[in-house]
Amino acid sequence: LTIPDQVTHITFKAFKDCKNLQSITLGKGIGRIGDNIFENCINLRDIYMKAVQCPQMSLHAFDRNVPCDRITLHVPNDVVDMYKGMIPWNKFNVVGK
């Protein structure tokens, strides 16, 4: 699944119960992420983030059965340290691309 660069926010529980979702690419325009967007997305393994600024979100954006410790967050090389230092992004395995 790829979210286009023109999308600026993802709403509350947008992908709730998408148990077949394994990978998602979030476009450069994402500035806000709602609570529990990936609730029960138990097979999510890769998030490709194009945004160079960490999107605003609550601490609960990735709650409810999201296996954060098994998800790799792929971010632009220049911002790896920023994402590693931001909650809740630091729950993931953050790597540069």
N, C-alpha and C positions, 0 to 999 in steps of 0.2 A: 504494500500500500504506500502511495506517495501523496503527501499533502503539498499542493503547489505553493510556490514562493509568494503568491498574492494573498494567501490566507494569513490573517494576523492573530487569530485566537482559536482555540479549540475549547468547546464548551464542556460543562459538567457531564461526566459519564459517557462521553462521545463514542467510545469503543467498548462499552460494558458488555461483558459476556462474549466477546469475539475470541473464542477459545482456539480458533484456527489461525489467528494472527501470530505470525512468527517474526515479522520484520516490518518496520515502518520508517519512512523517510519524512522528516519534518522540514519544510521549506525555510528559506532565509527570512521570511516575513513573520514567523511565529514570535509573538511578543507576550502572549498570555496563554496559560494552560489551566483549565478548570480542574476541580477536585475529581478524584477517582476516574480519570479518563480511561484508564486501562483496567478497570475493576474486573477481576476474574479472567484476565488474559493470561492464562497459566502457561501458554506456550510461547509467549513473547521472548525473543532472545536477542534481537538487535534493534537499536534505535539509531538511525542516521540523522544527526542534527546538522543542518546547514547554517543555522543562526550563529553569528559570532558574538552575540550578546545573550546571556542566559535569560530565557523567557521567565516572566513573572509567574509565580504559582504559589499555592499554599503548600504546607508540609504534607498535605493529604492527597496530592495529585497522583501518587503512585501507591496508595494503600489498597488493601483488600485483595489478597491473594496474588499480588504481582511479585514474581520471584526476582527482585532487584539484584540480588547477589549472583544471579545467573544471566543477567542481561548486560550486553556490551553496548556502551554508548559511544558511537563514533562521531567525533567532532573535528572541526578544522584544526590542523596542527598548532596554529598560533594561539588557540584558546583552551588547550588541554588543561593547563594548570588552573585556569579560572573555573572550569566546570568541576574539576576535582575538589576545589575549595568551596563549592556552593551546595548547600542543602536544598533539595534532596538529591541533586545530581551525584553527589559523592557516594551514594549508596550503590552506584553502578560501577562496572569495570570501564573506566573512561580511557579511550585510546584515540590517537590522532589518525587522520586520514589524508 
